[in-house]
Amino acid sequence: MDSWTNGAEGPLKTSAPRKQRGATMADRVSVSISIGGRLPAELLDELVEKANAQNLSTEWDGEPFTTTDLPDGEPLVLQGHEIANGKIDEIEDFCCTNDLPFWRWSGGAPGSFPAEIVLWKGEGERRAFTADENGQPVLTSDEAKEITSLDDLREHFATGAYLPPPFMIVPPTTG
């Protein structure tokens, strides 16, 4: 499956208009991403390299991410401060290309962009939600206009609070 159908490119699915991130001078905010799924062992070094290029760690202000930091039976959580525009596109694209569901929160920059959650459940397009500074989905007045039932409201918050499956390394494929 190519990365386009795996959510690696294209517009985010959101009902709220968003300012384009990526101005000349970047606002820097905190980011946390939870990654789940099965990663082939031969791709682990690439993931570590991409995480370290973004200064992401398994702890806030922690040491660089290494293969010894992998979780057992839960999603891999990477986080960092001072991330340009709250974007970690290379990590997200890697996840989509390699069928790794994720949930990412990035803080907001007042006057530039709000805090947001972006997630991909392993199929379809990525979805974006306005969030608070604690990583919880919120509902803006523009987003509220799209809600037509109590079930829609429940779905909005349940999807925004998505938890990826456990992260696992699987043996290399043999051909």
C-alpha positions in Angstrom: 0.0 0.0 0.0 1.5 3.4 -0.9 1.8 6.2 1.6 -1.0 8.3 0.0 -3.6 5.7 0.8 -2.0 5.2 4.2 -2.6 8.8 5.2 1.0 10.0 4.6 0.0 12.9 2.3 -3.0 15.0 1.6 -5.2 17.2 3.7 -6.1 16.4 7.3 -9.7 15.5 7.9 -11.0 18.2 10.2 -14.1 20.4 10.3 -12.4 23.4 11.7 -10.5 25.8 9.4 -6.8 25.9 10.5 -4.1 28.4 9.9 -1.3 27.0 7.8 1.7 26.2 10.0 5.1 26.8 8.6 5.7 30.6 8.6 9.1 31.9 7.9 10.0 32.1 11.6 8.9 28.9 13.4 7.0 28.9 16.6 8.3 26.2 18.8 6.1 24.1 21.0 6.0 20.8 22.9 4.9 17.6 21.1 4.0 14.1 22.2 3.3 11.1 19.9 2.1 7.6 20.8 2.9 5.0 18.2 1.5 1.5 18.1 1.6 -1.5 15.7 4.1 -3.9 14.5 7.4 -2.6 13.1 9.8 -4.9 11.2 13.1 -5.1 13.0 15.0 -3.9 10.0 13.2 -0.5 10.2 13.9 0.2 13.9 17.2 2.1 13.3 15.4 4.3 10.8 12.7 5.2 13.4 15.4 5.9 16.0 17.2 8.2 13.6 14.0 10.1 12.7 13.1 10.5 16.4 16.5 11.8 17.3 16.6 14.2 14.3 13.5 15.8 15.9 15.0 15.7 19.4 12.3 13.3 20.7 12.8 11.2 23.7 10.8 8.7 25.8 10.8 11.3 28.6 10.3 15.1 28.6 13.8 16.5 28.5 15.2 13.0 28.4 18.2 11.4 26.8 18.2 10.6 23.1 15.9 7.8 22.1 17.7 4.4 21.7 16.6 0.8 21.0 16.8 0.1 24.7 13.9 2.5 25.4 11.3 0.4 23.7 8.1 -0.2 25.7 6.7 -3.6 26.6 3.0 -4.2 25.9 2.1 -0.5 25.3 2.5 2.2 22.7 5.8 3.8 22.1 5.6 7.4 23.5 8.1 10.0 22.2 8.0 13.6 23.3 10.0 16.8 23.0 10.0 20.5 23.5 10.9 23.3 21.1 9.5 21.5 18.0 9.2 23.8 15.1 5.5 24.6 14.5 4.6 21.4 16.4 5.3 19.4 13.3 7.0 16.0 13.2 6.0 15.1 9.6 8.8 12.7 9.0 7.8 10.5 12.0 4.1 10.7 11.0 4.9 9.8 7.4 7.1 6.9 8.5 4.2 5.6 10.7 1.7 5.8 7.9 4.0 4.2 5.3 4.8 1.4 7.8 1.2 0.8 9.0 1.9 2.1 12.6 -1.2 3.8 14.0 -0.4 7.0 16.0 -1.8 9.8 18.1 0.1 13.1 18.2 -0.5 16.1 20.4 1.2 19.4 19.8 0.9 22.5 22.0 -0.4 25.8 20.6 1.4 29.0 19.9 -0.9 31.9 20.9 -1.7 34.1 17.9 -0.3 31.5 15.5 -2.1 28.2 15.9 -4.0 26.2 18.5 -3.0 23.0 20.2 -4.0 20.1 18.2 -4.3 16.3 18.1 -3.5 14.4 14.9 -4.2 10.7 14.7 -4.1 7.9 12.2 -5.8 4.6 13.1 -4.0 2.5 10.5 -6.2 3.2 7.5 -7.8 6.1 5.7 -6.7 9.7 6.2 -5.2 11.4 9.2 -7.7 13.3 11.4 -7.0 16.5 13.3 -8.8 17.8 16.4 -8.4 21.1 18.2 -7.0 20.3 21.7 -6.2 21.9 25.0 -2.7 22.2 26.4 -3.2 19.0 28.3 -3.7 16.9 25.2 -7.5 16.6 25.5 -9.7 17.1 22.4 -11.9 20.2 22.6 -14.8 21.4 20.4 -14.5 24.9 18.8 -17.6 26.8 17.7 -16.8 26.0 14.1 -16.4 22.3 14.9 -19.7 22.4 16.9 -21.6 23.4 13.7 -20.7 20.0 12.3 -22.2 18.1 15.3 -25.7 17.0 14.5 -26.4 14.5 17.3 -25.3 13.3 20.7 -23.7 10.3 18.9 -21.6 12.7 16.7 -20.4 14.5 19.9 -19.5 11.2 21.6 -17.6 10.1 18.4 -15.7 13.4 18.3 -14.3 13.0 21.8 -13.8 9.3 21.6 -11.8 9.5 18.4 -9.8 12.4 19.6 -8.8 10.4 22.7 -7.7 7.4 20.6 -5.0 5.1 22.1 -2.9 3.2 19.6 -2.3 -0.5 20.2 0.9 -1.7 21.8 4.2 -1.1 19.8 6.0 -4.3 18.9 9.1 -5.2 17.0 8.7 -8.2 14.7 11.4 -10.3 13.2 12.6 -9.4 9.7 10.6 -10.9 6.9 12.3 -13.7 5.0 11.7 -14.1 1.3 
